Each structure stands twice: as structure tokens, then as C-alpha cells.
């Protein structure tokens, strides 16, 4: 069971990192990149949007994804210790 939780948390962390990296690129409407960005945003928005609302503004820099990835890594520590 712990292995499944670890896999899900790692997949979520990977999706969040992909979201952050893809935010640096401009995607043309109708392009494959736009479809990928939209899909990743749709999957990660339920977690990112509430965190973004709670964090203070840092001059236009969005730290919500980094905060969530950090929280996921803190969750992975005790779960991995059970293996």
C-alpha cells in the first residue's frame, strides 16, 4: 500500500514540475504544446489554485507549485520509512 502512495505522490510531484517548466514557454493556439499544458493544468489546478490564493504575492512570482512539491516531499518521508 505504501508503494502505491509513494507512486501517486511522485507522479503528482512530476506533474507539478512539468507545469512549472511548461509555464516558461508560449504555446501557439492549437499546438500540441498547448494541449499538453492545458491537460496538466486541468489535473493540477485543484491543488494549485487554493494554495495560490493563500500564499502572499511575491512580486509576480508564483511559489505555489514549489510549496506543494515541498509538502509532497515532506509527506514522502514518513511513507517511505514504512517500507
BALOBA-1460 file (C-alpha; in Angstrom, 3 decimals):
// residues 83
<rec num="1" residu="x" x="0.000" y="0.000" z="0.000"/>
<rec num="2" residu="x" x="2.830" y="2.403" z="0.835"/>
<rec num="3" residu="x" x="4.391" y="1.789" z="-2.572"/>
<rec num="4" residu="x" x="1.161" y="2.917" z="-4.257"/>
<rec num="5" residu="x" x="1.007" y="6.081" z="-2.145"/>
<rec num="6" residu="x" x="4.640" y="6.837" z="-2.979"/>
<rec num="7" residu="x" x="3.986" y="6.323" z="-6.687"/>
<rec num="8" residu="x" x="0.948" y="8.615" z="-6.659"/>
<rec num="9" residu="x" x="2.806" y="11.336" z="-4.749"/>
<rec num="10" residu="x" x="5.787" y="11.111" z="-7.100"/>
<rec num="11" residu="x" x="3.510" y="11.311" z="-10.130"/>
<rec num="12" residu="x" x="1.794" y="14.379" z="-8.670"/>
<rec num="13" residu="x" x="5.167" y="15.980" z="-7.998"/>
<rec num="14" residu="x" x="6.272" y="15.255" z="-11.569"/>
<rec num="15" residu="x" x="3.073" y="16.804" z="-12.962"/>
<rec num="16" residu="x" x="3.637" y="19.927" z="-10.869"/>
<rec num="17" residu="x" x="7.242" y="20.274" z="-12.021"/>
<rec num="18" residu="x" x="6.105" y="19.814" z="-15.621"/>
<rec num="19" residu="x" x="3.504" y="22.543" z="-15.070"/>
<rec num="20" residu="x" x="6.150" y="24.920" z="-13.767"/>
<rec num="21" residu="x" x="8.543" y="24.200" z="-16.618"/>
<rec num="22" residu="x" x="5.867" y="24.475" z="-19.296"/>
<rec num="23" residu="x" x="4.774" y="27.832" z="-17.907"/>
<rec num="24" residu="x" x="8.045" y="29.267" z="-19.239"/>
<rec num="25" residu="x" x="7.052" y="28.553" z="-22.861"/>
<rec num="26" residu="x" x="4.472" y="30.258" z="-25.006"/>
<rec num="27" residu="x" x="2.228" y="27.791" z="-26.813"/>
<rec num="28" residu="x" x="0.508" y="28.705" z="-30.037"/>
<rec num="29" residu="x" x="-3.253" y="28.090" z="-30.060"/>
<rec num="30" residu="x" x="-4.000" y="24.656" z="-31.435"/>
<rec num="31" residu="x" x="-0.462" y="23.361" z="-30.952"/>
<rec num="32" residu="x" x="0.426" y="20.115" z="-29.231"/>
<rec num="33" residu="x" x="2.229" y="22.035" z="-26.509"/>
<rec num="34" residu="x" x="-0.933" y="23.985" z="-25.739"/>
<rec num="35" residu="x" x="-2.866" y="20.727" z="-25.396"/>
<rec num="36" residu="x" x="-0.256" y="19.287" z="-23.051"/>
<rec num="37" residu="x" x="-0.191" y="22.467" z="-20.948"/>
<rec num="38" residu="x" x="-3.979" y="22.551" z="-20.752"/>
<rec num="39" residu="x" x="-4.123" y="18.878" z="-19.700"/>
<rec num="40" residu="x" x="-1.508" y="19.311" z="-16.978"/>
<rec num="41" residu="x" x="-3.216" y="22.488" z="-15.753"/>
<rec num="42" residu="x" x="-6.553" y="20.680" z="-15.583"/>
<rec num="43" residu="x" x="-5.028" y="17.908" z="-13.462"/>
<rec num="44" residu="x" x="-3.025" y="20.155" z="-11.127"/>
<rec num="45" residu="x" x="-5.401" y="23.137" z="-10.754"/>
<rec num="46" residu="x" x="-7.474" y="21.573" z="-7.922"/>
<rec num="47" residu="x" x="-4.355" y="21.629" z="-5.750"/>
<rec num="48" residu="x" x="-2.522" y="24.691" z="-7.073"/>
<rec num="49" residu="x" x="-5.349" y="27.243" z="-7.118"/>
<rec num="50" residu="x" x="-6.267" y="27.047" z="-3.381"/>
<rec num="51" residu="x" x="-2.599" y="27.204" z="-2.379"/>
<rec num="52" residu="x" x="-2.018" y="30.153" z="-4.719"/>
<rec num="53" residu="x" x="-4.898" y="32.025" z="-3.062"/>
<rec num="54" residu="x" x="-3.443" y="31.510" z="0.418"/>
<rec num="55" residu="x" x="0.160" y="32.460" z="-0.338"/>
<rec num="56" residu="x" x="1.085" y="36.131" z="-0.316"/>
<rec num="57" residu="x" x="2.188" y="37.791" z="-3.546"/>
<rec num="58" residu="x" x="5.946" y="37.884" z="-4.092"/>
<rec num="59" residu="x" x="6.207" y="40.467" z="-6.833"/>
<rec num="60" residu="x" x="4.541" y="38.412" z="-9.538"/>
<rec num="61" residu="x" x="6.421" y="35.182" z="-8.790"/>
<rec num="62" residu="x" x="4.204" y="32.179" z="-8.116"/>
<rec num="63" residu="x" x="5.619" y="29.966" z="-5.381"/>
<rec num="64" residu="x" x="2.526" y="27.770" z="-5.042"/>
<rec num="65" residu="x" x="3.910" y="24.894" z="-7.119"/>
<rec num="66" residu="x" x="7.188" y="24.922" z="-5.196"/>
<rec num="67" residu="x" x="5.308" y="24.925" z="-1.877"/>
<rec num="68" residu="x" x="3.199" y="21.944" z="-2.957"/>
<rec num="69" residu="x" x="6.201" y="19.952" z="-4.224"/>
<rec num="70" residu="x" x="7.969" y="20.653" z="-0.933"/>
<rec num="71" residu="x" x="4.900" y="19.475" z="1.008"/>
<rec num="72" residu="x" x="4.723" y="16.308" z="-1.105"/>
<rec num="73" residu="x" x="8.373" y="15.579" z="-0.351"/>
<rec num="74" residu="x" x="7.717" y="16.025" z="3.375"/>
<rec num="75" residu="x" x="4.819" y="13.570" z="3.051"/>
<rec num="76" residu="x" x="7.008" y="11.055" z="1.257"/>
<rec num="77" residu="x" x="9.497" y="10.809" z="4.117"/>
<rec num="78" residu="x" x="7.249" y="9.049" z="6.667"/>
<rec num="79" residu="x" x="5.546" y="6.973" z="3.983"/>
<rec num="80" residu="x" x="8.885" y="5.763" z="2.640"/>
<rec num="81" residu="x" x="10.026" y="4.949" z="6.180"/>
<rec num="82" residu="x" x="7.263" y="2.349" z="6.440"/>
<rec num="83" residu="x" x="8.810" y="0.260" z="3.659"/>
